Amino acid sequence: MPLADLFRALPQTDRLLAGPAFAQLIERHGRSAVVAAARCALDAARDEIRASEALPAWAQTPEQLAARVAAQLATRRRTTLRPVINLTGTVLHTNLGRARQADAAIAAVVAAMQGAVNLEYDLDGAGRGHRDTAVAELLCTLTGAEAACVVNNNAAAVLIALSALAAGREVIVSRGELVEIGGAFRMPDVMRQAGCTLAEVGTTNRTHPRDYTGAVNERTALMMKVHTSNYSIEGFTRSVSEAELAPLAHEMGLPLVTDLGAGALVDLAAYGLPAEPMPQAMIAAGVDLVTFSGDKLLGGPQAGLIVGRRELIERIQSHPLKRALRCDKMTLAALEATLRLYLEPELLAERLPTLSLLTRDADELCAQAGRVAPALQSLLGDAFVVAAEPCASQIGSGSLPVNRLPSWAVTVRAADNQDRTLRQLADAWRARATPVIGRLGDGRLWLDMRCLSDEAALCAALTAP
């Protein structure tokens, strides 16, 4: 068929949209969006005609063109931020959004999004209030601090604390605590942005009290401790605890600031987990200001929490950066709801997903792997060998990364023992409408069961067309 006849076989846009096949699309998406998608589909059909000198199989009828347009519109509606099934074995996975939110936090965010809230409105005095008030009161109750404030993440908490308290002056930090967090953000860089001068003391592996006191001069603003939550130095080491350092700092008229990073609000050892220093212990030890994250071991939304002496918190609250770094109503709603769960500690492991996932029993995980493995073997057929195997989960890439939890995984090995075959399977699962993400290692694809709370959702994700 001549090209001219092939082009004429394509309907005009107006005639196409007037047909019944497009009526539902127009009702669902609006006329302008459907017109644009239809023109795009017709342009693509013309390109294929030029390339192959044939009418595309998907453009033979108005119904087929409508299906093409519907698929294009559905793709446009799909958000970039998509739910995934995390089978990596890392509970607080930075790249997958860290802490899973509690039902109470989700409900609080929905309520805050649906209408007006008293974000900065004092219901008692009918005047302007402060957006941190509710969360600050809870943080003080839980940590024993005099005052508290909230910014959008822990790096911001450190930045504003240093900017408010030490700009143009020196901050004393142990050389062994000059950490780098995810994305190549380094503590010296944060200090530089805050306008501080870093005064390194001690060595990489050993720092003594005399190193801190010997570095104090007229330009010193404060002493700082940084919890090394994302790495560990072992062997011939020495560090100065907050309990040792606080009285020394106070004798010299200096505040002590501690960046805890992960920031657990409960004793994790009581749940059989590796112990982490808690903000309330730091406050009790005499630390003047403590910063920590909301979306790591605390199990809430991304936020940077600052607790400590009232006078220091007031200086931070009045700093110009506070407005730039403040949290919105959704974050504050989720954080408040999460913190309220800590007021009933006996029920925390049931209600806080992070703690619930971290404390899952190995026998329970073994049983789950035993149920999932046969279903996956049936789905994959003879091309792969599926098994249930013990493994070790990771608490978080930036929170206790060297600590492991006993777990169970469903492993998938290519029958031909080709790494390429296994990588193709991992790529295909990652490309599903609901991506399924495991980890490759030792010639197998490992699907750790620790974060799998819905087996039916996994099966649906892998079998959906």
C-alpha positions in Angstrom: 0.0 0.0 0.0 1.4 3.4 -0.9 2.5 5.6 2.0 -0.1 8.2 1.2 -2.9 5.6 1.6 -1.3 4.4 4.9 -1.3 7.9 6.3 -4.9 8.4 5.1 -5.9 5.2 7.0 -5.2 7.0 10.2 -8.3 8.9 11.5 -8.2 12.6 12.0 -7.9 13.6 15.7 -11.4 15.2 15.9 -13.1 12.1 14.3 -11.1 9.8 16.6 -12.1 11.7 19.7 -15.8 11.7 18.7 -16.0 7.9 18.7 -17.3 5.9 21.7 -13.9 4.4 22.4 -12.6 7.8 23.6 -15.7 8.9 25.6 -14.6 7.3 28.8 -11.1 8.6 28.5 -12.3 12.1 28.1 -14.6 11.7 31.1 -11.7 10.3 33.2 -8.8 12.6 32.1 -10.5 15.7 30.5 -10.5 16.6 26.8 -7.2 18.6 26.6 -5.1 15.7 28.1 -6.8 13.2 25.8 -6.3 15.4 22.7 -2.6 15.8 23.5 -2.2 12.0 24.0 -4.1 11.2 20.9 -2.0 13.5 18.7 1.1 12.0 20.2 -0.2 8.5 19.4 -1.0 9.5 15.8 2.5 11.0 15.4 4.1 7.8 16.6 1.9 5.8 14.1 3.1 8.1 11.3 6.7 7.6 12.3 6.3 3.8 12.2 4.7 4.0 8.8 7.6 5.9 7.5 10.0 3.4 9.0 8.3 0.2 8.1 5.9 1.2 5.3 3.1 -0.6 7.1 0.3 0.4 9.5 1.3 -0.4 13.1 -0.5 -3.3 14.7 -1.7 -1.1 17.5 -3.2 1.6 15.2 -5.5 -0.6 13.1 -8.7 0.5 14.8 -10.0 3.4 16.9 -10.3 0.9 19.8 -6.6 0.0 19.5 -5.6 3.7 19.4 -7.8 4.3 22.4 -5.9 1.5 24.3 -2.6 3.2 23.3 -3.8 6.6 24.5 -5.1 5.1 27.8 -1.7 3.4 28.5 0.0 6.7 27.8 -2.3 8.7 30.1 -1.9 6.0 32.8 1.9 6.4 32.6 1.6 10.2 32.9 -0.5 9.8 36.1 1.9 7.4 37.8 4.1 9.3 40.2 7.8 8.9 40.3 7.8 8.2 44.0 6.4 4.6 44.0 5.8 2.0 46.7 8.4 -0.9 46.6 8.7 -4.2 48.4 11.9 -4.0 50.4 13.5 -7.5 50.6 17.0 -6.2 50.9 17.3 -7.1 54.5 18.0 -3.4 55.5 15.2 -2.2 57.7 16.2 1.5 57.8 17.2 1.7 54.1 18.2 5.3 53.2 17.5 4.9 49.5 14.1 3.3 50.2 12.8 6.0 52.6 14.1 4.8 56.0 11.5 4.2 58.7 8.1 2.8 57.8 5.5 5.0 59.5 3.1 3.9 62.2 -0.7 3.8 61.5 -1.1 6.7 64.0 1.4 8.8 62.1 -0.3 8.1 58.7 -3.7 9.0 60.1 -2.3 12.2 61.6 -0.8 13.2 58.2 -4.0 12.6 56.3 -6.0 14.7 58.8 -3.4 17.5 58.5 -3.5 17.4 54.7 -7.3 17.5 54.5 -7.9 21.0 55.9 -6.8 23.8 58.1 -5.0 23.0 61.3 -3.7 25.1 64.2 -0.1 25.0 62.9 0.9 28.4 64.3 -2.4 29.4 66.0 -2.9 29.5 69.7 -6.3 28.1 70.3 -6.3 29.3 73.9 -5.3 32.9 73.2 -6.6 33.1 69.7 -3.2 34.6 68.6 -0.1 33.4 66.9 1.5 30.3 68.3 4.7 28.4 67.6 4.7 25.4 65.3 7.2 23.4 67.4 5.2 23.6 70.6 3.4 20.2 70.7 6.4 18.3 69.5 8.8 20.2 71.8 6.6 19.4 74.9 6.7 15.7 74.0 10.4 15.7 73.5 11.0 17.3 76.8 8.7 14.8 78.5 10.6 11.9 76.9 14.1 13.1 77.3 14.1 15.3 80.4 15.4 18.3 78.5 14.4 21.9 79.4 13.4 22.7 75.8 13.4 21.3 72.3 12.9 22.3 68.6 12.6 20.6 65.3 14.1 21.1 61.8 13.9 19.1 58.6 16.7 16.6 59.2 19.6 15.9 61.5 22.2 17.6 59.3 20.1 20.7 59.5 19.9 20.3 63.3 23.7 20.3 63.5 24.0 23.1 61.0 21.6 25.5 62.8 23.0 24.6 66.3 26.6 25.4 65.2 25.4 28.6 63.3 23.5 29.8 66.3 26.1 29.0 68.9 29.5 29.0 67.3 29.6 31.1 64.1 33.0 32.8 63.7 34.5 30.8 66.6 36.1 27.4 67.1 34.4 24.0 67.8 36.5 21.3 69.4 35.9 17.8 68.0 37.8 14.5 68.3 39.6 13.6 65.0 38.0 10.1 65.3 34.5 11.6 65.2 34.8 13.7 62.0 32.2 11.5 60.3 30.9 11.4 56.7 27.2 10.6 56.3 25.4 9.5 53.2 25.9 11.5 50.0 29.4 12.6 50.9 28.2 15.1 53.5 31.1 15.5 56.0 31.1 17.0 59.5 33.9 19.4 58.6 31.9 20.6 55.6 28.8 21.2 57.8 31.0 23.2 60.2 32.4 25.3 57.4 28.9 26.1 56.2 27.9 27.1 59.7 30.8 29.6 59.8 32.8 27.7 62.5 36.4 26.8 62.6 37.1 23.2 63.3 39.6 22.4 66.1 40.6 18.8 65.8 41.9 17.0 68.8 43.4 13.6 69.6 44.1 11.0 66.9 41.9 8.8 64.7 41.9 6.0 67.3 42.6 7.7 70.6 41.4 10.9 72.2 41.9 11.8 75.9 40.3 14.5 78.2 43.5 16.5 78.1 43.2 16.8 74.4 39.9 18.8 74.7 41.0 21.0 77.6 44.3 21.7 76.0 42.7 23.0 72.9 40.5 25.6 74.6 41.3 29.2 73.9 39.5 32.6 73.8 38.0 31.7 70.4 36.5 28.4 71.6 32.6 28.4 71.4 31.8 24.8 72.4 33.0 21.2 72.6 31.2 18.7 70.4 30.8 14.9 70.4 29.7 13.0 67.3 28.3 9.5 67.7 29.9 7.3 65.1 26.7 5.4 64.3 27.7 4.5 60.7 31.1 2.9 61.3 33.2 1.4 64.1 36.9 1.7 65.1 38.1 -1.3 67.0 41.4 -2.3 68.7 43.7 0.2 70.5 41.1 2.9 71.0 40.1 5.6 73.5 37.3 8.1 73.4 36.0 10.5 76.0 32.4 9.9 77.0 29.8 12.6 77.5 29.7 11.9 81.2 33.5 12.6 81.4 33.5 15.6 79.0 30.5 17.5 80.3 32.0 18.6 83.7 35.3 19.5 81.9 33.4 21.7 79.4 31.4 23.3 82.1 34.5 24.1 84.2 35.8 26.0 81.3 32.5 27.8 80.7 31.7 26.0 77.5 28.6 24.1 76.4 28.8 20.5 75.3 26.9 19.5 72.1 26.3 15.9 71.1 25.2 14.7 67.6 23.7 11.3 68.2 22.6 10.7 64.6 20.3 7.7 64.9 18.8 8.7 68.2 17.0 5.8 69.9 14.4 6.9 72.5 14.2 3.5 74.1 16.8 1.1 75.4 17.2 -1.2 72.4 19.1 -3.8 74.5 15.9 -4.5 76.4 14.5 -5.8 73.0 17.5 -7.9 72.3 19.0 -5.4 69.9 22.4 -3.7 69.9 22.5 -0.8 72.5 22.5 2.7 71.2 23.0 5.9 73.3 19.8 7.7 74.1 19.1 11.4 74.2 17.7 11.2 77.7 21.0 9.6 78.9 23.0 12.4 77.3 20.8 15.0 79.0 21.2 13.2 82.3 25.0 13.1 81.8 25.1 16.9 81.6 25.1 17.4 77.8 23.8 20.9 77.0 22.4 20.1 73.5 21.6 16.9 71.7 20.7 16.4 68.1 19.3 13.3 66.5 17.2 12.0 63.6 13.4 11.4 63.4 13.4 8.8 60.6 16.0 6.3 61.9 15.7 4.3 65.1 13.0 6.7 66.4 10.8 5.3 63.7 9.1 8.6 62.6 9.3 11.0 59.6 12.5 12.7 58.4 13.3 15.4 60.9 16.1 16.8 63.0 15.4 17.0 66.7 17.3 19.2 69.1 16.9 19.0 72.8 18.7 20.6 75.7 19.1 23.8 77.7 16.4 26.4 77.3 18.7 29.3 76.7 20.5 27.5 73.9 17.2 26.3 72.3 15.9 29.9 72.3 19.0 31.1 70.5 18.4 28.4 67.8 14.7 29.3 67.5 15.5 32.9 66.9 18.2 32.2 64.3 17.3 33.2 60.7 18.0 29.7 59.5 15.2 28.3 61.6 12.6 29.6 59.1 14.5 28.1 56.2 14.9 24.7 57.9 11.5 24.4 59.7 9.2 21.4 59.2 5.8 21.5 57.5 2.5 20.5 59.0 2.6 16.9 57.6 6.0 16.2 59.2 5.0 17.7 62.5 1.8 15.7 62.5 3.6 12.5 61.9 6.3 13.2 64.4 3.9 14.2 67.1 1.8 11.0 66.6 5.0 8.9 66.6 6.3 10.5 69.8 3.0 9.9 71.5 3.5 6.1 71.0 6.5 6.3 73.3 4.2 7.5 76.1 2.9 3.9 76.2 6.2 1.9 76.1 4.7 -1.6 76.8 2.8 -1.3 73.5 5.6 0.3 71.4 6.9 -2.9 69.7 3.3 -3.6 68.4 2.6 -0.1 67.2 5.9 1.2 65.9 6.8 -0.5 62.6 10.6 0.1 62.9 10.7 -1.6 66.3 8.3 -4.3 65.2 10.5 -5.2 62.2 13.7 -5.1 64.1 12.4 -7.5 66.8 10.8 -10.1 64.5 11.5 -13.6 65.7 13.9 -15.7 63.6 11.5 -18.7 63.8 8.7 -16.6 62.4 10.9 -15.5 59.5 11.9 -19.1 58.9 8.3 -20.1 58.6 7.5 -17.2 56.3 10.4 -18.1 54.0 9.1 -21.7 54.0 5.7 -20.5 52.7 7.1 -18.0 50.1 9.7 -20.3 48.6 7.4 -22.9 47.0 5.2 -20.2 45.6 8.2 -18.6 43.9 9.5 -21.9 42.6 6.1 -22.5 41.0 6.2 -19.1 39.5 9.7 -19.3 38.1 9.7 -22.9 36.9 12.8 -24.9 36.1 14.9 -22.0 35.0 15.7 -21.2 38.7 16.3 -23.0 41.9 14.5 -21.5 44.9 15.3 -22.3 48.6 14.8 -20.9 52.1 18.1 -20.1 53.8 19.3 -18.4 57.0 20.8 -14.9 56.6 21.6 -11.8 58.5 19.6 -8.5 58.3 21.0 -5.0 58.6 19.4 -2.5 60.9 20.3 0.4 58.7 23.0 1.6 56.3 23.4 4.8 58.4 22.2 3.4 61.7 24.2 0.5 63.3 25.5 -0.7 59.9 27.9 -3.2 61.4 25.3 -4.9 63.5 23.4 -7.9 62.1 20.2 -9.6 63.1 19.5 -13.3 62.5 17.0 -13.6 59.7 15.8 -15.9 56.9 15.6 -15.3 53.1 14.2 -16.9 50.1 17.1 -17.3 47.7 16.9 -17.7 43.9 19.7 -19.3 41.9 19.8 -19.5 38.1 19.7 -23.2 37.0 22.3 -22.4 34.3 24.5 -20.8 37.1 24.9 -17.7 34.9 25.2 -14.4 36.7 23.6 -12.6 33.7 20.4 -14.8 34.1 20.1 -13.8 37.7 20.7 -10.1 37.0 18.1 -10.2 34.3 15.6 -11.6 36.9 16.5 -9.0 39.4 16.1 -6.2 36.8 12.8 -7.6 35.7 11.4 -7.7 39.3 12.7 -4.2 39.9 10.8 -3.0 36.7 7.4 -4.4 37.9 4.5 -2.0 38.6 5.3 -2.6 42.2 9.1 -3.1 42.2 10.4 -6.0 44.2 14.0 -5.3 45.5 16.3 -7.9 46.9 20.1 -8.1 46.9 22.5 -10.1 44.8 25.3 -12.1 46.4 27.1 -15.5 46.3 25.5 -16.3 43.0 22.0 -15.9 44.4 19.2 -13.3 44.6 18.4 -12.9 48.3 14.9 -12.0 49.4 15.2 -11.3 53.1 11.8 -11.8 54.8 12.4 -9.3 57.7 10.5 -6.4 56.1 7.9 -8.5 54.3 4.6 -8.0 56.1 2.3 -8.9 53.3 3.0 -12.1 51.4 0.0 -11.7 49.2 1.3 -8.3 48.0 4.6 -9.9 47.0 2.8 -12.6 45.0 0.5 -10.0 43.4 3.5 -7.9 42.5 5.3 -10.7 40.8 2.3 -12.1 38.9 0.5 -8.9 37.9 0.4 -8.4 34.1 
